[in-house]
Structures are given as structure tokens and as C-alpha cells.
Amino acid sequence: MNGQSYADGAAAIAVATHGIETPLVVDCAEILDAESGATVYRYTVVAADDANGPAHTVFLDQDGVELDAGPALRRDFARARALLHTAAAAPLAPVTIDPSSNVLTLNPGQILDETITVTIPKNAGPIKADVYFLADTTASMGGILGAVQAGSANVLAALNGLGVDIVFGVGNYKDFASGDPYGFQHQLNPGNVAPAVAAAINAWSASGGGDSPEAALFALDSLAVAPGGGIGWRAGSKRIIVWFGDVPSHDPICSAVSGAPTVTEASATAKLVNEGIAVLAISTANPGLDGDPTIGATGYVAQCGAPGGAAGQASRITAATGGALAVGINAGNLVNTIIALVKSAVGGLQNVKLVPSASVALFVTAINPAAAYGPLSGDEEHVLSFRVRFTGIAYAATDQVFNGSIDVVADGMVVATKKVQITVPACPAFVYSLKFVCGTQPECDCACAPLRPGSYATEIAIHNYSLKPVELIKRFVPLVLAGAAAGREPLTAGPRAEERLLLPAQSATMDDCCHILERLLGAPPPA
């Protein structure tokens, strides 16, 4: 027997036992019997026309024969599910960063180059994922919607088996100015109740649409919100939109037609990128979602003017958000395509980069490569090399100590971090000795005069060429005063006057004999 045969058997048992007229299998699981080693299957069946109603569980052995749903069997399945999620609570190995910390001292302008190695182990993808199914439910999508509805149980079962904490949200879009009841309908916040997810998918109904383009950009814009908002995205989770349709979106979708702020491809893409939401697009026609949005775009002309946009919407959106695009998918292979795209998105990493925290970012003047690494497959280890340049900042009057980190950010989440401490020492004191001679030395008959006879004058210019004010302390030490030597060995002279000055940036000042004698004598010299 194959999986479909078991599911059909479980549905038939639910019909016979519970009187369900239109059975729908919404969940399946299997374990190995501890005693016999044989496979045991569990199926959950609901009525297709009341998917939120009672759910019935059917257990089958490997021959498809119904088993007694006793407490022991239910406990075995509950234990298996608990073990699965416990094992998946963390990656097999952590992402590492080497060196793991920095303690640096940098003077102004000093440059330090460092190689930082990040190791991404195998299967290091996200441990939480929110997957949102977004469908075009206009009239042309009937066959595609039916295929997703028929295969939703297989999709959920396959994705639940990835070993990550995964939840599912559901919504759909139609068009404005077409008689449709809405442009975008958010049906279900991301959750892990399979019957609720299946019920939301089964509620899709192909109708309406009007002209050729639809309101896809409005739907994507509505989903590009922060965790905890109206959509119910979870914090710390990799967020993925699985978008499928057969035609592009109107661009722009103006406020006159939607009653909300105008949406364009550029604005919707920017919001998605800012929120770190990956878009997986499935174009069920070719070019489909990548078609020219101006062709057949008549519905918005009265409210929004001439249609705009360009072919390639889905290609650009998926590329910008780190997603993927599949084109020309038919109803027969749609389910497998959804499973494959989501598995790839959850199993690997699209974007890995280094990000300094705010406190140390002013020192990080270059990271090479500037662009992130990715996409990275999840089936092998990746060793990534970054070259980081630190450059010292300006001095201050006292030591400056900055504590922060350099983080490894993968798909918008911090997956590893290194502590960084940088000290900028206090501005050192610079000491200069300058000789000055002021006044008149008369002729004398002394054997050893300190100066030759004559008149003397000295000018001392001080220039602050820096971009910050400088504090000056000037001490005046007269070695000769009033013609007599005051500091001839073995005698010494000390400061007779002191002056403090805050010299502004890029300014200069001057000491001449008038000022020097005023400081030494307490009054200006005689004229």
C-alpha cells in the first residue's frame, strides 16, 4: 500500500464510523511499534464542509487494518511528537565566530585589520519558521486551488517533518474595482493546528478578478508587517510567504481604488526587505506572475490613471527578499513544488553578514566582503572569511571605553556574536619649552652679564590646527629678571606666573613682551 491508499482507507473508516459524507484527511503521522517494529499510522479526518468541526482520529497498521485507539497508542504518538520537537529545538551545532572576542586599544586614526572567520555547520538553518500561503483566488485559478486543497495534508505533513518549529498562516487576494468583496483577505494567523490550516485553504474559492492584473502587491504589502502585528508573525522566526498566481499585479494600486495608502512594487518590496520576509513565488503560467502588468489593465484607469509597472515583478521581488521563483507550474506538480521550495528556504540560509553593534560601529570603517554571503545550502558546512577594519576615533580628556559586539546575522536573525571592547586613551599632554627675551640690557662693567647689551623682544605664536578645542596651561619661568640672573647654576628658578586658556579649534593666539611682562610683573610695562 502507498500513502494515498492508507489515507483513503482512513477516510473510508471515518465515513463508516462517524457518518462523514465528505471526508478530508488533514493530518498524518507514523511511528514504529516498540515491540514488533512494524509501522503504525495515524490519520486525522474532518468533514470537508465543516473543517473547523469535530476531528476524528484513525489508527492503521502496516496492512491498512484499523487499530484500537487505546491510551497506550495515543501516548506513543504523543511521545514521538514531543521527541521530534525536543530534538529540533536547536541546530546540530552552533554557528561560531573566531576570534570570539576583542579587547583593543586604539589611538586616533590608528588602523587595525582583522580576519574574522564564521563557521556555519551543516543543517544550521532557522529553528523557527512561519510559512504563509498566499493564493490568487480569482476565477482563472480554479484548477490550481483545487490541487492545493487536495494536497494540503501532504504539504503540511512534509513540512512538519522538517524538524523545525514551523507554523502556517493563510490568506488570499482578488482585485479592486472588479466587484470582488476584497482585495486581500487575511484568513488565519500563523499557527500549528492542522485542521485550522486545512480549513482556511479549503475556504478558497475561485471567482471574480475583472481585468487581467490582480491585487497581489496590495496583499504582499499587507503581509509586510512586524511580528506581533495584525498578521500574527512570531518574533525570532524566519518568515516566508508562499505566493502563487497566474498573472502579475496592478502597479500602482492607488489609494483611490483601495482606500489605503498607495502601493507600488518598489514600496511593497522595500517593506518586505525591511521586515526580512522571504517570498517564494510560484507562477502557474508562463510568464504568469512575471508578465507585463500593463497588458489588459483597464480596471484602475478611472481611479489611478494609466497603468504602470514592468514585466518581471516576481523575479525582482523574490531576488530582493532572498526567495525563489518557480515558473510554469501546473496543478499536477504544484504540491511537490510548494514542498520543495519551502524545504529549501527553511533548510538553508539566504544571507549571512557581520553587523557591529551601535556602540562599536563608529570604529568599524570597512567589512569585506561588503555584501553578505548567500544563499548557503543546508547540506554542508560553510566557512566564511570576513576582513574587518577598525579605525581609532578622536581623543577625549579622559579614557573612553566602548563595549559592544560584532554579530553574525543570518536571514535577519543574530546567530552568533563576539564581544568587543575598545579603549581610546585620554588625550596625552604635550609639553613644549620656549625661550623668550624681553626688555633692554644696558652696558655694564660686570664680568659676566647674562645678555649682551641691547633691546630684545620675543613673540610666541600658538596655533591649534585640530578640529577640537585644546586646553593650554602656560607657566612663565624667568631665568633672568630685571637684568639679574635668577636661575644660574647652582641656583634654579620656578614659575612666577601661570595662565590657562581654552584655545578654540583651528585658531591661534600670541604672547608678546607686553603680555609676558604683564604676567610676570602684574602690570603692563611702562611705555
C-alpha positions as CSV (number, residue, x, y, z in Angstrom):
1,M,0.0,0.0,0.0
2,N,1.1,3.6,-0.6
3,G,0.5,6.7,1.4
4,Q,-2.6,7.6,-0.6
5,S,-4.1,4.2,-0.1
6,Y,-3.7,4.5,3.7
7,A,-5.3,7.9,3.6
8,D,-8.2,6.7,1.5
9,G,-8.6,3.8,4.0
10,A,-8.7,6.1,6.9
11,A,-11.2,8.4,5.2
12,A,-13.5,5.4,4.5
13,I,-13.3,4.3,8.1
14,A,-14.3,7.8,9.2
15,V,-17.3,7.7,6.8
16,A,-18.4,4.4,8.2
17,T,-17.8,5.1,11.8
18,H,-18.8,8.8,12.1
19,G,-21.1,9.3,9.2
20,I,-18.9,11.9,7.5
21,E,-20.2,12.5,3.9
22,T,-17.2,14.4,2.5
23,P,-14.1,13.2,4.4
24,L,-10.9,15.2,4.3
25,V,-7.6,14.0,5.7
26,V,-5.9,16.9,7.4
27,D,-3.0,15.3,9.2
28,C,-1.0,12.1,9.2
29,A,1.9,10.6,11.2
30,E,3.7,7.3,11.6
31,I,5.8,5.6,14.3
32,L,7.4,2.2,14.7
33,D,5.8,-0.2,17.2
34,A,8.2,-0.7,20.1
35,E,7.5,-4.4,20.3
36,S,7.1,-5.6,16.7
37,G,9.0,-2.9,14.8
38,A,6.1,-2.6,12.4
39,T,4.9,0.8,11.1
40,V,1.7,2.3,12.7
41,Y,-0.1,5.2,11.0
42,R,-2.4,7.9,12.5
43,Y,-4.7,9.9,10.3
44,T,-6.9,12.9,11.3
45,V,-10.1,13.2,9.3
46,V,-12.7,16.0,9.3
47,A,-15.7,16.8,7.2
48,A,-14.7,18.9,4.2
49,D,-17.7,21.2,4.6
50,D,-17.0,21.6,8.3
51,A,-13.3,21.6,8.6
52,N,-13.4,23.5,11.9
53,G,-15.8,21.0,13.3
54,P,-15.1,17.6,15.0
55,A,-11.8,15.9,14.0
56,H,-11.7,12.1,14.1
57,T,-8.5,10.0,14.5
58,V,-8.0,6.7,12.8
59,F,-5.0,4.4,13.5
60,L,-3.9,1.8,10.9
61,D,-1.3,-1.0,10.9
62,Q,1.0,-1.5,8.0
63,D,-1.6,-3.6,6.3
64,G,-4.2,-0.8,6.5
65,V,-6.2,-2.5,9.2
66,E,-7.8,-0.3,11.8
67,L,-6.2,-0.5,15.3
68,D,-7.8,0.1,18.6
69,A,-7.2,3.8,19.5
70,G,-6.3,3.0,23.1
71,P,-4.5,5.2,25.6
72,A,-1.1,3.4,25.1
73,L,-1.2,4.0,21.3
74,R,-2.1,7.7,21.7
75,R,0.7,8.1,24.3
76,D,3.3,6.6,21.9
77,F,2.4,9.1,19.2
78,A,2.4,12.0,21.6
79,R,5.8,10.9,22.9
80,A,7.2,10.6,19.3
81,R,5.9,14.1,18.5
82,A,7.5,15.5,21.7
83,L,10.8,13.9,21.0
84,L,10.8,15.3,17.5
85,H,10.3,18.8,18.6
86,T,12.7,18.5,21.5
87,A,15.4,17.3,19.1
88,A,14.7,20.1,16.8
89,A,14.9,22.9,19.4
90,A,18.4,23.8,18.4
91,P,20.8,23.3,15.4
92,L,23.0,20.2,15.4
93,A,26.0,22.5,16.1
94,P,26.2,26.3,16.8
95,V,27.4,28.9,14.4
96,T,30.8,30.0,15.6
97,I,32.8,33.2,15.2
98,D,36.6,33.3,15.5
99,P,38.2,35.2,17.3
100,S,35.4,35.1,19.8
101,S,36.2,38.4,21.4
102,N,38.3,41.6,21.1
103,V,39.9,43.8,23.7
104,L,41.5,46.7,21.8
105,T,43.2,50.0,22.5
106,L,43.1,52.4,19.6
107,N,44.6,55.8,19.3
108,P,43.0,58.4,16.9
109,G,43.5,57.3,13.3
110,Q,45.2,54.0,14.3
111,I,44.1,51.2,12.0
112,L,43.7,47.5,12.9
113,D,42.8,44.9,10.3
114,E,41.4,41.6,11.5
115,T,40.2,38.4,9.8
116,I,37.0,37.1,11.3
117,T,36.0,33.5,10.4
118,V,32.4,32.4,10.7
119,T,31.6,28.7,10.6
120,I,28.1,27.7,9.5
121,P,27.6,24.0,10.4
122,K,25.5,21.6,8.4
123,N,21.7,22.0,9.0
124,A,22.2,25.3,10.6
125,G,19.0,26.8,9.2
126,P,16.4,28.5,11.4
127,I,14.8,26.6,14.2
128,K,11.6,28.6,13.8
129,A,9.7,29.2,10.6
130,D,6.4,31.0,9.8
131,V,5.1,30.0,6.4
132,Y,2.2,32.0,5.0
133,F,0.2,30.6,2.0
134,L,-1.0,33.4,-0.2
135,A,-3.2,32.5,-3.2
136,D,-4.7,34.3,-6.1
137,T,-8.3,33.2,-5.8
138,T,-9.7,34.8,-9.0
139,A,-11.7,32.9,-11.5
140,S,-8.8,31.6,-13.6
141,M,-7.2,29.8,-10.6
142,G,-9.9,27.1,-10.1
143,G,-7.8,24.1,-11.0
144,I,-4.7,25.3,-9.1
145,L,-6.7,26.0,-6.0
146,G,-8.2,22.5,-6.2
147,A,-4.8,20.9,-6.4
148,V,-3.6,22.8,-3.3
149,Q,-6.7,21.9,-1.4
150,A,-6.4,18.3,-2.3
151,G,-2.7,18.1,-1.4
152,S,-2.7,20.3,1.7
153,A,-2.4,17.4,4.0
154,N,0.7,16.2,2.2
155,V,2.1,19.7,2.3
156,L,1.6,20.1,6.0
157,A,2.9,16.6,6.8
158,A,6.0,17.1,4.7
159,L,6.8,20.5,6.2
160,N,6.0,19.4,9.7
161,G,8.6,16.7,9.2
162,L,11.5,19.2,8.7
163,G,12.5,19.1,12.3
164,V,11.9,22.8,13.0
165,D,9.2,24.7,14.9
166,I,7.0,25.6,11.9
167,V,3.6,27.2,11.8
168,F,1.3,28.1,8.9
169,G,-0.8,31.2,8.0
170,V,-3.3,31.5,5.2
171,G,-4.7,34.4,3.1
172,N,-5.8,35.1,-0.4
173,Y,-6.3,38.1,-2.8
174,K,-8.6,39.1,-5.6
175,D,-8.8,42.5,-7.1
176,F,-10.3,46.0,-6.6
177,A,-12.7,47.8,-8.9
178,S,-14.0,44.4,-10.1
179,G,-17.0,43.6,-7.9
180,D,-14.9,41.3,-5.7
181,P,-15.6,41.6,-1.9
182,Y,-12.0,42.4,-1.1
183,G,-8.5,42.9,-2.5
184,F,-6.8,40.9,0.2
185,Q,-8.2,38.7,2.9
186,H,-6.1,37.6,5.8
187,Q,-7.7,34.3,6.9
188,L,-5.5,32.7,9.5
189,N,-2.7,33.8,11.8
190,P,0.3,31.5,11.7
191,G,-0.4,28.5,13.9
192,N,0.2,24.8,14.1
193,V,-3.3,23.4,14.2
194,A,-3.5,21.4,11.0
195,P,-7.3,21.3,10.8
196,A,-7.5,25.1,11.0
197,V,-4.9,25.5,8.3
198,A,-6.6,23.0,6.1
199,A,-10.0,24.7,6.7
200,A,-8.6,28.1,5.7
201,I,-7.1,26.6,2.5
202,N,-10.3,24.8,1.7
203,A,-12.2,28.1,2.0
204,W,-10.5,29.4,-1.1
205,S,-13.0,29.8,-3.9
206,A,-12.1,30.8,-7.5
207,S,-14.2,33.8,-8.6
208,G,-14.0,37.4,-9.8
209,G,-10.9,39.2,-10.9
210,G,-12.2,41.6,-13.6
211,D,-9.3,42.7,-15.8
212,S,-6.0,40.8,-16.2
213,P,-3.8,42.0,-13.3
214,E,-4.8,41.4,-9.7
215,A,-4.1,43.0,-6.3
216,A,-1.0,40.9,-5.4
217,L,1.1,43.8,-4.4
218,F,-1.5,45.0,-2.0
219,A,-1.6,41.6,-0.4
220,L,2.2,41.4,-0.1
221,D,2.3,44.9,1.3
222,S,-0.3,43.9,3.9
223,L,1.8,41.0,5.0
224,A,5.0,43.0,5.3
225,V,4.4,43.9,9.0
226,A,6.4,43.4,12.2
227,P,5.9,40.3,14.4
228,G,3.0,40.6,16.8
229,G,1.0,42.8,14.4
230,G,-2.2,42.1,12.6
231,I,-0.9,39.1,10.7
232,G,0.4,37.3,13.8
233,W,4.0,36.7,12.7
234,R,6.2,35.3,15.6
235,A,9.2,37.1,16.9
236,G,12.5,35.4,16.1
237,S,11.1,33.3,13.3
238,K,12.1,33.0,9.7
239,R,9.1,34.4,7.8
240,I,8.2,33.0,4.4
241,I,5.4,33.9,2.0
242,V,4.4,31.2,-0.5
243,W,2.7,33.2,-3.2
244,F,1.1,31.6,-6.2
245,G,-0.9,33.0,-9.0
246,D,-1.1,33.2,-12.8
247,V,-0.9,36.9,-13.6
248,P,1.0,39.9,-12.3
249,S,-0.3,42.6,-10.0
250,H,-1.6,46.1,-10.8
251,D,1.2,48.7,-10.2
252,P,0.4,51.1,-8.7
253,I,-2.6,50.2,-6.5
254,C,-3.6,53.7,-5.7
255,S,-5.4,54.8,-2.5
256,A,-8.4,55.9,-4.6
257,V,-9.1,52.3,-5.5
258,S,-8.1,50.5,-2.3
259,G,-8.9,53.1,0.4
260,A,-5.4,52.5,1.8
261,P,-2.0,54.2,1.1
262,T,-0.8,53.7,-2.5
263,V,1.2,50.6,-3.0
264,T,3.8,50.0,-5.8
265,E,6.2,47.2,-6.5
266,A,9.0,49.3,-5.0
267,S,7.2,50.2,-1.8
268,A,6.0,46.6,-1.2
269,T,9.4,45.2,-1.9
270,A,11.0,47.7,0.5
271,K,8.7,46.7,3.3
272,L,9.3,43.0,2.7
273,V,13.1,43.6,2.8
274,N,12.9,45.8,5.8
275,E,10.9,43.0,7.7
276,G,13.3,40.3,6.5
277,I,10.4,38.3,4.9
278,A,11.3,35.9,2.1
279,V,8.9,35.5,-0.8
280,L,8.7,32.1,-2.6
281,A,6.7,32.8,-5.8
282,I,5.0,30.0,-7.8
283,S,3.9,31.2,-11.2
284,T,1.3,28.8,-12.5
285,A,1.6,30.2,-16.0
286,N,4.5,31.4,-18.1
287,P,5.3,34.3,-17.8
288,G,2.4,34.5,-15.3
289,L,3.5,36.4,-12.3
290,D,6.3,37.9,-14.3
291,G,4.1,39.1,-17.1
292,D,3.6,42.7,-18.2
293,P,1.2,44.3,-15.7
294,T,0.1,46.9,-18.2
295,I,-1.5,44.4,-20.6
296,G,-5.2,44.2,-20.1
297,A,-5.0,46.6,-17.1
298,T,-8.2,48.5,-17.6
299,G,-9.9,48.3,-14.1
300,Y,-8.0,51.0,-12.3
301,V,-7.7,53.6,-15.1
302,A,-10.6,55.7,-13.8
303,Q,-9.2,55.9,-10.3
304,C,-5.5,55.6,-10.7
305,G,-4.7,56.7,-14.2
306,A,-2.7,54.9,-16.8
307,P,-1.3,51.5,-15.6
308,G,2.4,51.3,-14.7
309,G,4.9,48.7,-13.7
310,A,7.1,46.4,-15.8
311,A,7.4,42.8,-16.6
312,G,9.4,40.7,-14.1
313,Q,7.6,41.6,-10.8
314,A,8.0,38.1,-9.2
315,S,11.6,37.8,-10.3
316,R,12.6,41.1,-8.8
317,I,10.6,40.6,-5.6
318,T,12.0,37.1,-4.9
319,A,15.5,38.2,-5.7
320,A,15.3,41.2,-3.4
321,T,13.9,39.2,-0.5
322,G,16.2,36.2,-0.8
323,G,13.4,33.9,-2.0
324,A,12.9,31.9,-5.1
325,L,10.7,31.7,-8.2
326,A,9.2,28.7,-10.0
327,V,7.5,29.3,-13.4
328,G,5.1,27.2,-15.4
329,I,3.9,25.0,-12.6
330,N,0.7,23.0,-13.2
331,A,-1.8,21.5,-10.9
332,G,-0.1,18.1,-11.1
333,N,3.2,19.2,-9.7
334,L,2.1,22.2,-7.6
335,V,2.1,20.4,-4.2
336,N,5.6,19.0,-4.7
337,T,6.8,22.4,-5.8
338,I,5.5,24.1,-2.7
339,I,7.2,21.4,-0.5
340,A,10.5,21.7,-2.4
341,L,10.6,25.5,-2.2
342,V,9.8,25.7,1.5
343,K,12.2,22.9,2.4
344,S,15.0,24.7,0.5
345,A,14.1,28.1,2.2
346,V,13.9,26.5,5.7
347,G,16.9,24.2,5.3
348,G,19.5,26.8,4.2
349,L,20.4,30.4,4.7
350,Q,20.0,33.1,2.2
351,N,22.0,35.9,3.7
352,V,24.9,35.8,6.2
353,K,26.7,39.0,7.2
354,L,28.6,40.8,10.0
355,V,26.9,43.7,11.8
356,P,28.6,45.8,14.5
357,S,26.5,47.0,17.4
358,A,25.9,50.7,17.6
359,S,28.5,51.3,20.3
360,V,31.4,50.0,18.2
361,A,30.0,50.7,14.7
362,L,31.9,54.1,14.7
363,F,35.2,52.2,14.8
364,V,34.3,49.7,12.0
365,T,35.3,51.5,8.9
366,A,35.2,48.6,6.5
367,I,33.9,45.0,6.3
368,N,35.0,42.9,3.3
369,P,33.1,41.4,1.6
370,A,30.7,44.3,2.0
371,A,27.9,42.2,0.6
372,A,26.6,39.2,2.5
373,Y,27.4,35.6,1.8
374,G,24.5,33.5,0.4
375,P,22.5,31.6,-0.5
376,L,24.1,28.8,1.5
377,S,22.7,25.2,1.3
378,G,21.9,23.4,4.5
379,D,23.5,20.1,3.5
380,E,27.2,21.1,4.1
381,E,29.4,23.1,6.4
382,H,30.4,26.6,5.2
383,V,33.5,28.5,6.4
384,L,33.2,32.2,5.7
385,S,36.0,34.7,5.9
386,F,35.4,38.4,6.6
387,R,38.1,41.2,6.7
388,V,37.2,43.9,9.3
389,R,39.0,47.2,9.7
390,F,38.9,49.1,12.9
391,T,40.0,52.8,13.0
392,G,40.5,54.8,16.2
393,I,38.4,57.9,16.9
394,A,39.4,61.2,18.4
395,Y,40.8,61.6,21.9
396,A,38.9,62.9,24.9
397,A,40.0,64.4,28.1
398,T,39.7,61.0,29.9
399,D,39.8,57.4,28.7
400,Q,36.9,56.3,26.6
401,V,35.8,52.7,26.9
402,F,33.3,51.3,24.4
403,N,31.6,47.9,25.0
404,G,29.7,46.2,22.2
405,S,29.7,43.3,19.8
406,I,30.0,42.2,16.2
407,D,27.1,39.9,15.4
408,V,26.7,37.2,12.8
409,V,23.3,38.0,11.3
410,A,21.7,35.2,9.2
411,D,18.4,36.0,7.4
412,G,17.8,38.8,9.8
413,M,18.5,36.9,13.0
414,V,21.6,37.1,15.2
415,V,23.1,33.5,15.2
416,A,26.5,34.2,16.8
417,T,28.2,37.1,18.5
418,K,31.6,38.2,19.7
419,K,32.2,40.7,22.5
420,V,34.2,43.8,21.6
421,Q,35.8,46.2,24.0
422,I,37.7,49.2,22.6
423,T,39.6,51.8,24.7
424,V,40.6,55.2,23.4
425,P,43.1,56.5,25.9
426,A,42.9,60.1,27.2
427,C,44.4,62.8,25.2
428,P,48.1,62.9,26.1
429,A,49.7,66.1,27.4
430,F,52.2,67.7,25.1
431,V,54.9,69.8,26.8
432,Y,56.9,72.5,24.9
433,S,59.7,74.8,26.3
434,L,60.0,78.1,24.6
435,K,62.7,80.7,25.2
436,F,61.7,84.4,25.4
437,V,63.8,87.6,25.9
438,C,62.1,90.9,26.6
439,G,63.4,94.3,27.6
440,T,66.7,96.2,27.4
441,Q,70.1,95.1,28.6
442,P,72.3,98.2,29.3
443,E,76.0,98.4,29.0
444,C,77.7,97.3,32.2
445,D,81.2,96.8,33.5
446,C,80.3,93.4,35.0
447,A,82.5,90.5,34.1
448,C,79.7,88.1,33.2
449,A,76.4,89.7,32.1
450,P,73.5,87.2,31.2
451,L,72.8,89.1,27.9
452,R,74.7,91.2,25.5
453,P,73.7,94.9,25.7
454,G,70.7,95.8,23.5
455,S,66.9,95.7,23.2
456,Y,65.1,92.4,22.9
457,A,61.6,91.4,22.0
458,T,60.1,87.9,21.5
459,E,56.8,86.8,20.0
460,I,55.4,83.3,20.8
461,A,52.6,82.1,18.5
462,I,50.4,79.1,19.4
463,H,48.2,77.5,16.7
464,N,45.5,74.9,17.3
465,Y,45.2,73.2,13.9
466,S,42.9,70.4,15.2
467,L,39.2,70.2,15.0
468,K,38.6,70.3,18.7
469,P,39.4,72.9,21.4
470,V,42.6,72.5,23.3
471,E,43.3,73.4,26.9
472,L,46.6,75.2,27.4
473,I,48.5,75.7,30.6
474,K,51.3,78.3,30.3
475,R,53.9,78.7,33.1
476,F,56.3,81.6,32.9
477,V,59.8,80.9,34.5
478,P,62.1,83.9,34.4
479,L,65.8,82.8,34.5
480,V,66.9,86.5,34.2
481,L,64.8,89.1,35.9
482,A,65.4,92.9,36.0
483,G,68.8,92.2,34.4
484,A,70.0,89.8,37.1
485,A,70.4,86.1,36.7
486,A,67.8,84.3,38.9
487,G,68.4,80.8,37.7
488,R,72.2,80.5,37.0
489,E,73.5,77.2,38.3
490,P,73.6,76.1,41.0
491,L,70.5,78.2,41.5
492,T,67.1,77.3,40.0
493,A,64.1,79.3,39.1
494,G,60.4,78.3,39.4
495,P,57.2,79.5,37.7
496,R,56.5,83.1,38.6
497,A,53.1,83.2,36.7
498,E,50.6,80.7,35.3
499,E,47.9,81.2,32.8
500,R,45.2,78.8,31.5
501,L,43.5,79.2,28.1
502,L,41.0,77.2,26.1
503,L,42.1,77.6,22.5
504,P,39.2,77.0,20.0
505,A,39.6,74.6,17.1
506,Q,41.6,75.9,14.2
507,S,42.5,79.2,15.9
508,A,45.7,80.8,17.1
509,T,46.9,83.2,19.8
510,M,50.1,85.1,20.6
511,D,52.2,86.1,23.6
512,D,54.4,89.2,23.1
513,C,56.6,91.0,25.5
514,C,53.8,93.3,26.7
515,H,51.7,90.3,27.8
516,I,54.6,88.4,29.2
517,L,55.8,91.3,31.4
518,E,52.2,91.9,32.5
519,R,52.0,88.3,33.7
520,L,55.4,88.5,35.4
521,L,55.2,91.9,36.9
522,G,51.4,92.2,37.5
523,A,51.1,95.3,35.3
524,P,51.9,96.4,31.8
525,P,55.4,97.6,31.3
526,P,56.0,101.4,31.1
527,A,55.5,102.9,27.7
